[in-house]
């Protein structure tokens, strides 16, 4: 067994073959956590989790949905639409499902941002407001959080420094000092196909295996050597092999330890 702790088989790009993809992954021993990016994709993630034993869900509002001004035509085609406020009670009801193992993905994303200082300040404040509400929901339901962070690690670290939360910094792309600070605060770091595009070798070498989670972020970030344009949870096998190579550890050992990390963080052993 191997866990893909961050997948999006709930996204519309899988509409035509979603069940086929999931069954193929489960046949290979790949367990999946589908992560919501807004209410619609969160609902689909929960529905899928209740259809398949080794499939789980996380529900949340991705920061890129928060401000319509930064959305692109391509985003809207992919179902990334504005959801400018976080409906706490609606998400809470959905998150009470027994197969929901986390809140998120939520966080900060400064990649596409307004140009003026005033609009940028408003943009950051709105993302933080939505993040705070999701943190409150995670605390109320005693669930870990899946954090998305792009070009905003210093701000996220500042936000988290006085909080006692459980979670993972998914698709980690920060520097070594930031990685160490997250780990000092008790968080896990998620690695996916981005490690074939960015040189994160030093970070992966330095951090302990008991703080690493494997993921794909599919349909994005297809690993090098995986012969498909659209990534899927099978891509986690390529990520595992590469992480094991970088850390110079046995692949089976790496998978076993990162599986334990996933089970411990998300409480997967408590779900019947």
Residue pairs with C-beta under 8 A, 6 or more apart in sequence:
1 29
1 30
1 31
1 54
1 259
2 29
2 30
2 31
2 214
2 236
2 237
2 240
2 255
2 258
2 259
3 30
3 31
3 32
3 33
3 213
3 214
3 236
3 258
3 259
3 262
3 263
3 268
4 25
4 30
4 31
4 32
4 33
4 214
4 215
4 216
4 218
4 233
4 235
4 236
5 33
5 168
5 170
5 190
5 213
5 214
5 215
5 262
5 266
6 33
6 35
6 105
6 146
6 168
6 170
6 171
6 190
6 192
6 213
6 215
6 216
6 217
7 32
7 33
7 34
7 35
7 215
7 216
7 217
7 218
7 232
7 233
8 34
8 35
8 37
8 41
8 217
8 218
8 219
8 220
9 18
9 21
9 22
9 32
9 34
9 48
9 218
9 232
9 233
10 34
10 35
10 36
10 41
10 42
10 44
10 45
10 48
10 57
11 37
11 41
11 78
11 79
11 219
12 78
12 79
13 78
13 219
13 230
14 21
14 219
14 232
18 48
21 232
21 233
22 32
22 48
22 52
22 55
24 234
25 32
25 232
25 233
25 234
26 32
26 52
26 54
26 55
28 234
28 237
30 233
30 234
30 236
30 237
31 54
31 55
31 56
31 268
32 54
32 55
32 56
32 233
33 55
33 56
33 57
33 58
33 101
33 102
33 262
33 266
34 44
34 45
34 48
34 49
34 55
34 56
34 57
34 58
35 45
35 57
35 58
35 60
35 102
35 104
35 105
35 146
35 170
36 42
36 43
36 44
36 45
36 57
36 58
36 59
36 60
36 61
36 104
36 105
37 60
37 61
37 62
37 64
37 65
37 80
37 105
38 61
38 62
38 65
38 79
38 80
38 81
38 83
39 59
39 61
39 83
39 87
39 90
39 91
39 94
40 79
41 79
42 57
42 58
42 59
42 60
42 91
42 94
43 94
45 57
45 58
45 59
46 57
46 59
46 94
46 97
46 99
46 100
48 55
48 57
49 55
49 56
49 57
49 97
49 99
49 100
50 97
50 99
55 99
56 99
56 100
56 101
56 266
56 268
56 271
57 97
57 99
57 100
57 101
58 100
58 101
58 102
58 103
58 104
58 105
58 146
59 91
59 94
59 95
59 100
59 103
59 104
60 91
60 102
60 103
60 104
60 105
60 106
60 134
60 146
61 83
61 86
61 91
61 106
61 130
61 134
62 80
62 105
62 106
62 107
62 109
62 148
63 106
63 107
63 108
63 109
63 127
63 130
63 131
63 148
64 70
64 71
64 75
64 80
64 109
64 112
65 80
65 81
65 82
65 83
66 82
66 83
66 84
66 126
66 127
66 130
67 82
67 84
67 123
67 126
67 127
68 82
68 84
69 114
69 119
69 123
70 112
70 113
70 114
70 123
71 80
71 81
71 82
72 112
75 81
84 126
85 130
86 130
86 133
86 134
88 133
88 136
88 137
91 103
91 134
91 137
92 137
92 140
92 141
94 100
95 103
95 137
95 141
95 143
96 141
98 271
99 271
100 143
101 143
101 144
101 266
101 267
101 268
101 271
102 138
102 143
102 144
102 145
102 146
102 167
102 266
103 134
103 135
103 137
103 138
103 141
103 143
103 144
103 145
103 146
104 134
104 145
104 146
104 147
104 148
104 167
104 170
105 146
105 147
105 148
105 170
106 130
106 131
106 134
106 135
106 145
106 146
106 147
106 148
107 127
107 131
107 147
107 148
107 149
107 152
107 156
108 124
108 127
108 128
108 131
108 148
108 149
108 150
108 152
108 155
108 156
108 159
109 127
109 148
109 149
109 150
109 151
109 152
110 124
110 150
110 151
110 152
110 155
111 150
111 151
113 120
113 123
114 120
114 122
114 123
124 155
128 159
131 159
134 145
135 145
135 163
135 165
137 143
138 144
138 145
138 165
138 167
139 165
144 165
144 166
144 167
144 168
144 265
144 266
145 165
145 166
145 167
145 168
146 167
146 168
146 170
147 156
147 167
147 168
147 169
147 170
147 187
148 170
148 171
149 156
149 169
149 174
150 171
150 173
153 174
153 175
153 178
154 178
156 169
157 178
157 181
157 182
157 185
160 182
160 185
160 187
161 185
165 187
166 186
166 187
166 265
167 187
167 188
167 265
168 187
168 188
168 189
168 190
168 213
168 265
169 182
169 187
169 188
169 189
169 190
170 190
170 213
170 215
170 217
171 190
171 191
171 192
171 194
171 215
171 217
171 221
172 179
172 182
172 189
172 190
172 191
172 200
172 203
173 194
173 198
173 200
174 182
175 203
176 202
176 203
176 206
179 189
179 203
179 206
179 207
180 206
180 207
182 189
183 189
183 207
183 208
183 211
187 211
188 211
188 212
188 213
188 261
188 265
189 203
189 207
189 211
189 212
189 213
190 212
190 213
190 214
190 215
191 200
191 204
191 212
191 213
191 214
191 215
191 239
191 243
192 214
192 215
192 216
192 217
192 221
192 223
192 235
192 236
192 239
193 216
193 217
193 220
193 221
193 222
193 223
193 224
193 226
193 231
193 235
193 238
193 239
194 200
194 217
194 221
195 201
195 204
195 239
195 242
195 243
195 246
196 223
196 224
196 238
196 242
197 221
201 246
204 212
204 243
204 246
204 247
205 246
205 247
209 247
209 249
209 253
209 254
209 257
209 258
209 261
210 257
210 260
210 261
211 261
212 243
212 257
212 258
212 261
213 258
213 261
213 262
213 265
214 236
214 239
214 240
214 243
214 255
214 258
214 262
215 236
215 239
216 223
216 231
216 232
216 233
216 235
216 236
216 239
217 231
218 230
218 231
218 232
218 233
218 235
219 230
219 231
219 232
220 231
221 231
221 235
222 228
222 229
222 230
222 231
222 235
223 231
223 235
223 238
223 239
223 242
224 238
225 238
226 234
226 235
226 238
240 251
240 254
240 255
240 258
241 251
243 254
244 250
244 251
244 253
244 254
247 254
262 268
263 269
